[in-house]
Amino acid sequence: MFAQKFSTLTFSTENTYALINITDELLKLVKDSKIKQGLCVISIPHATATLIINEDEEGVKKDILERILALAPKKDYKHNRIDNNARAHIISAIVGSSKTIVIENSKLKLGTWQEIFFMELDGPRAERRVEVEIIGE
């Protein structure tokens, strides 16, 4: 039987740039949904943040942040005259604000070293949200 569950993760961020591992929270949502096979759609309703999937190792995370920030070097962007966060908007547009992951046997089908991260690009922020839709049977 088809089922659908909606959830929202809410948290604050402390730094301008950060990778925040949200894997455990997502795994719990999938388990609690009781959906055995399906899809987990994760999206963020923010124009200055993004989602990535990769390894949770300090060197890898530092390398990823460094290379992603290089996608939009610091400079005088037109939007910076408004709120000085054009760099965050550009990176978010390039990397994307959603991921879809297969659910198999009530677990996210991730690789051995894969973790899911919310990437803050314009912090600190009092509230950031991750919207989660779990679909399946």
C-alpha positions in Angstrom: 0.0 0.0 0.0 1.3 3.5 -1.0 2.2 5.7 1.9 3.6 9.2 2.3 5.1 11.0 5.3 6.2 14.6 5.6 8.7 15.9 8.2 10.7 19.0 8.9 14.1 19.2 10.6 14.8 22.6 12.2 18.1 23.8 13.6 20.3 26.9 13.9 23.8 27.3 12.4 26.7 29.0 14.1 29.2 29.7 11.3 29.2 31.5 7.9 30.2 28.2 6.2 29.5 24.7 7.6 28.8 21.1 6.8 26.2 19.8 9.2 25.6 16.0 9.1 21.9 15.3 9.1 22.2 11.6 8.3 21.1 10.2 11.7 18.0 12.4 11.8 17.0 11.3 8.3 17.6 7.6 9.1 15.3 7.9 12.1 12.6 9.6 10.0 12.8 6.8 7.5 12.7 4.1 10.2 9.8 5.8 12.0 7.8 6.1 8.7 7.5 2.3 8.5 8.0 2.6 4.7 10.0 -0.4 3.6 10.6 0.4 -0.1 10.4 3.8 -1.7 12.1 7.2 -1.9 13.2 9.8 0.5 13.1 13.3 -1.0 15.1 15.9 0.9 14.9 19.6 0.1 15.8 22.9 1.7 13.7 26.0 1.3 16.7 28.3 1.4 18.5 30.1 -1.4 21.8 30.4 0.5 22.4 26.7 1.5 22.7 23.4 -0.2 22.7 19.6 0.3 25.6 17.3 -0.5 26.3 13.6 0.0 29.8 12.5 0.9 32.1 11.1 3.6 32.1 12.5 7.1 35.9 12.9 7.5 37.4 16.2 8.6 39.9 16.4 5.7 37.3 15.6 3.1 34.9 18.1 4.6 37.5 20.9 4.6 38.5 20.0 1.0 34.8 20.0 -0.2 34.1 23.4 1.5 37.3 24.9 0.0 36.5 23.7 -3.6 32.8 24.6 -3.4 33.7 28.1 -2.2 36.1 28.3 -5.2 33.1 28.0 -7.5 32.2 31.6 -6.6 35.3 33.5 -5.5 34.9 36.5 -3.3 34.4 39.6 -5.4 32.0 42.5 -5.8 28.9 40.8 -7.2 25.9 42.9 -8.1 23.7 41.3 -5.4 26.3 42.1 -2.7 25.0 45.6 -2.8 21.8 44.3 -1.3 22.8 41.7 1.4 26.4 40.7 0.6 25.6 37.0 0.1 25.7 36.6 -3.7 28.4 34.0 -3.3 26.0 31.8 -1.3 23.2 32.2 -3.9 25.6 31.3 -6.7 26.9 28.2 -5.0 23.4 27.0 -4.0 22.2 27.4 -7.6 25.2 25.3 -8.8 25.1 22.5 -6.2 21.3 22.3 -5.8 18.8 22.3 -2.9 17.4 18.7 -3.0 18.4 15.1 -3.1 16.4 11.9 -3.7 17.6 8.7 -2.1 16.2 5.2 -2.5 14.8 3.4 0.6 15.4 -0.3 0.8 14.4 -2.4 3.8 13.4 0.7 5.7 16.9 2.2 5.3 18.4 4.9 3.1 20.4 3.2 0.4 23.7 5.0 0.8 27.2 3.8 0.1 29.5 2.6 2.9 31.0 6.1 3.5 28.2 8.3 2.3 26.6 10.8 4.7 24.1 13.5 4.0 25.0 17.1 4.8 23.2 20.4 5.0 25.8 23.0 3.8 25.4 26.4 5.3 26.7 29.2 3.0 25.3 32.3 4.7 25.3 31.8 8.5 25.0 32.1 11.2 21.2 31.6 11.0 18.7 31.3 13.8 16.6 28.8 11.9 17.3 26.5 9.0 14.9 23.9 7.7 15.2 20.6 5.9 11.9 19.3 4.4 11.6 15.5 4.1 9.1 13.6 2.1 9.1 9.8 2.4 7.2 8.0 -0.3 6.7 4.2 -0.8 5.1 1.1 0.6 
